[in-house]
């Protein structure tokens, strides 16, 4: 069915919660115009704004922390690496 279970889970769980938001008439008209221009919905525009403003920073921090954890978990080499030698070995292969 779906080759990628991540995509399947994302599609089936993405819109499972509902909320009500009150907008001024002016803001509603602006959002409605924007949605029509993007061939999207106001809900998608609001979700995208929330992702960009509030959630992307959190994901970036989580990613940076994961990278740091991986780097610290890697075993350290006892001798210094000669990168020039490694490059030349790769060229000779």
One Martini backbone bead per residue (centre of mass of N, CA, C, O) as a GRO file, in nm:
protein
   93
    1UNK     BB    1   0.073   0.053  -0.031
    2UNK     BB    2   0.292   0.191   0.154
    3UNK     BB    3   0.632   0.229   0.136
    4UNK     BB    4   0.607   0.454   0.368
    5UNK     BB    5   0.525   0.470   0.698
    6UNK     BB    6   0.568   0.767   0.755
    7UNK     BB    7   0.367   0.873   0.550
    8UNK     BB    8   0.121   0.724   0.656
    9UNK     BB    9   0.125   0.845   0.944
   10UNK     BB   10   0.109   1.141   0.856
   11UNK     BB   11  -0.164   1.119   0.705
   12UNK     BB   12  -0.341   0.986   0.946
   13UNK     BB   13  -0.235   1.206   1.189
   14UNK     BB   14  -0.236   1.509   1.110
   15UNK     BB   15  -0.576   1.555   1.140
   16UNK     BB   16  -0.691   1.511   1.479
   17UNK     BB   17  -0.729   1.817   1.553
   18UNK     BB   18  -0.933   2.079   1.700
   19UNK     BB   19  -1.009   2.434   1.639
   20UNK     BB   20  -1.080   2.773   1.740
   21UNK     BB   21  -1.066   3.084   1.549
   22UNK     BB   22  -1.055   3.430   1.584
   23UNK     BB   23  -1.125   3.680   1.339
   24UNK     BB   24  -1.102   3.938   1.171
   25UNK     BB   25  -1.222   4.055   0.883
   26UNK     BB   26  -0.951   4.141   0.765
   27UNK     BB   27  -0.794   3.879   0.817
   28UNK     BB   28  -0.986   3.691   0.667
   29UNK     BB   29  -0.953   3.819   0.387
   30UNK     BB   30  -0.649   3.778   0.364
   31UNK     BB   31  -0.653   3.469   0.397
   32UNK     BB   32  -0.846   3.411   0.163
   33UNK     BB   33  -0.669   3.531  -0.059
   34UNK     BB   34  -0.419   3.359  -0.008
   35UNK     BB   35  -0.552   3.085  -0.051
   36UNK     BB   36  -0.632   3.133  -0.346
   37UNK     BB   37  -0.347   3.188  -0.455
   38UNK     BB   38  -0.240   2.893  -0.333
   39UNK     BB   39  -0.450   2.673  -0.345
   40UNK     BB   40  -0.580   2.670  -0.051
   41UNK     BB   41  -0.615   2.691   0.295
   42UNK     BB   42  -0.648   2.839   0.589
   43UNK     BB   43  -0.553   2.603   0.759
   44UNK     BB   44  -0.280   2.563   0.611
   45UNK     BB   45  -0.169   2.845   0.672
   46UNK     BB   46  -0.176   2.821   0.978
   47UNK     BB   47  -0.003   2.565   1.005
   48UNK     BB   48   0.246   2.684   0.862
   49UNK     BB   49   0.295   2.918   1.060
   50UNK     BB   50   0.337   2.744   1.310
   51UNK     BB   51   0.574   2.586   1.204
   52UNK     BB   52   0.764   2.832   1.141
   53UNK     BB   53   0.751   2.979   1.430
   54UNK     BB   54   0.740   2.729   1.658
   55UNK     BB   55   0.859   2.436   1.544
   56UNK     BB   56   1.132   2.469   1.389
   57UNK     BB   57   1.315   2.542   1.630
   58UNK     BB   58   1.275   2.282   1.787
   59UNK     BB   59   1.382   2.091   1.566
   60UNK     BB   60   1.663   2.217   1.547
   61UNK     BB   61   1.749   2.157   1.838
   62UNK     BB   62   1.710   1.851   1.827
   63UNK     BB   63   1.912   1.805   1.599
   64UNK     BB   64   2.162   1.924   1.738
   65UNK     BB   65   2.156   1.730   1.980
   66UNK     BB   66   2.189   1.471   1.813
   67UNK     BB   67   2.462   1.541   1.687
   68UNK     BB   68   2.617   1.572   1.952
   69UNK     BB   69   2.567   1.283   2.054
   70UNK     BB   70   2.712   1.141   1.821
   71UNK     BB   71   2.989   1.273   1.852
   72UNK     BB   72   3.031   1.179   2.156
   73UNK     BB   73   2.997   0.862   2.086
   74UNK     BB   74   3.240   0.866   1.933
   75UNK     BB   75   3.531   0.739   1.888
   76UNK     BB   76   3.850   0.817   1.963
   77UNK     BB   77   4.143   0.886   1.831
   78UNK     BB   78   4.475   0.838   1.922
   79UNK     BB   79   4.550   0.944   1.650
   80UNK     BB   80   4.629   1.152   1.415
   81UNK     BB   81   4.488   1.263   1.127
   82UNK     BB   82   4.590   1.223   0.783
   83UNK     BB   83   4.430   1.373   0.531
   84UNK     BB   84   4.628   1.375   0.296
   85UNK     BB   85   4.673   1.070   0.292
   86UNK     BB   86   4.377   0.988   0.244
   87UNK     BB   87   4.344   1.134  -0.025
   88UNK     BB   88   4.573   0.988  -0.177
   89UNK     BB   89   4.456   0.703  -0.143
   90UNK     BB   90   4.191   0.762  -0.296
   91UNK     BB   91   4.332   0.835  -0.570
   92UNK     BB   92   4.486   0.544  -0.602
   93UNK     BB   93   4.218   0.350  -0.630
   0.00000   0.00000   0.00000
